[in-house]
Amino acid sequence: MKTCFKTAFLMSALLCALGPNTVHAARRKTPPPVLKTYQVTGPVLEVTNDMIVVQKGKERWEVARDSGTKVNGDLKVGANVTIQYRMTAASVDVKAAKAAPAAKAKPANKKP
């Protein structure tokens, strides 16, 4: 009985030492998703606290930014920049699927 109690106590102490996140991570079957990174390069057309506008070819790209956006160098209009960004969905609206039209039966070819 003492051996069983000691084993249970040691297992409890070990789990407490590792912490709940370690136990949860061991149970996780799939790793968390890694967001793909994209980039856009071009001259800066406009800079605000919330956005950077870049000219890419004939297109105007507006990229949102926040206080966590790391900026290396002097970010100003006219500067040539490369912006690394990620895309995440803000919302998803699912539409009901349309019913497929019934297929018309073709008359069978009879061979005499």
BELVENDA-V883254 format. One record per residue. N is the residue number from 1. SS is DSSP state (helix for helix, strand for strand, loop for the rest). OMEGA is omega in whole degrees, 0 to 359 (999 if undefined). NEAR is the number of other C-alpha atoms within 12 Angstrom. Layout:
n,ss,omega,near
N,SS,OMEGA,NEAR
N,SS,OMEGA,NEAR
//
This chain:
n,ss,omega,near
1,loop,179,7
2,helix,180,8
3,helix,179,9
4,helix,179,10
5,helix,179,11
6,helix,180,12
7,helix,180,13
8,helix,179,14
9,helix,180,14
10,helix,179,14
11,helix,179,14
12,helix,180,16
13,helix,180,13
14,helix,179,15
15,helix,177,17
16,helix,181,14
17,helix,180,13
18,helix,179,15
19,loop,183,14
20,helix,181,14
21,helix,180,13
22,helix,179,14
23,helix,179,15
24,helix,180,14
25,helix,179,14
26,helix,180,14
27,helix,183,11
28,loop,183,11
29,loop,181,8
30,loop,179,10
31,loop,178,10
32,loop,182,8
33,loop,177,7
34,loop,181,10
35,loop,178,12
36,loop,180,11
37,strand,178,12
38,strand,177,14
39,strand,174,17
40,strand,182,25
41,strand,177,24
42,strand,179,25
43,strand,180,26
44,strand,177,28
45,strand,184,24
46,strand,178,25
47,strand,172,23
48,loop,177,18
49,loop,184,17
50,loop,190,15
51,strand,171,21
52,strand,179,35
53,strand,183,32
54,strand,175,31
55,strand,177,25
56,strand,185,21
57,loop,177,11
58,loop,183,9
59,strand,177,14
60,strand,182,18
61,strand,175,25
62,strand,182,23
63,strand,180,30
64,strand,175,22
65,loop,178,20
66,loop,183,13
67,loop,179,11
68,loop,180,9
69,loop,181,18
70,loop,180,13
71,loop,177,17
72,loop,180,11
73,loop,183,10
74,loop,181,13
75,loop,180,25
76,loop,180,21
77,loop,180,18
78,loop,180,17
79,loop,176,22
80,strand,186,22
81,strand,168,27
82,strand,182,24
83,strand,173,31
84,strand,181,20
85,strand,177,21
86,strand,178,17
87,loop,174,14
88,loop,181,13
89,loop,175,8
90,loop,176,6
91,loop,179,6
92,loop,175,7
93,loop,181,7
94,loop,179,6
95,loop,178,6
96,loop,180,6
97,loop,177,6
98,loop,179,6
99,loop,180,7
100,loop,179,6
101,loop,181,6
102,loop,180,6
103,loop,179,7
104,loop,180,6
105,loop,178,6
106,loop,178,6
107,loop,182,6
108,loop,176,6
109,loop,179,6
110,loop,177,5
111,loop,180,4
112,loop,999,3
//
